[in-house]
């Protein structure tokens, strides 16, 4: 059983939590490539930005956790 991840009162399975940035980027790409509306780029940019921010948070948190675990040795 995977450990759940707490995300502001929402608990997601760890596998889904790890895939969130990729899901955001795929939705953005799908909007650009498959939606034939002139304004489809607006939500695509929003989804891509959400993916980028989520990925940035994830990487900085992992970096901080790695530094904390190395300093406790």
Steps between C-alpha positions, in 0.01 A plus 500: 500500500636841406540774757243774446622857460323781685426794271311768695231271642487286184668161514619364167667168430874553466502380137242759397676769704826429316325521161326836557752720313498265200120493503488882496747513208306235306174691546671818378639321193162342430330838512747650256504207260139377500272791589420708195399817678695820465525544877604145589848630578373686810413191707801323346730767645325472837540120508864524389568759771337277761719212385814714515420634847416153631822361356702788650345443844563129475867542403572763766333285767705196397819710503415633848419151631825361356703780662324445834564126493868552412549754778348264758758231431 
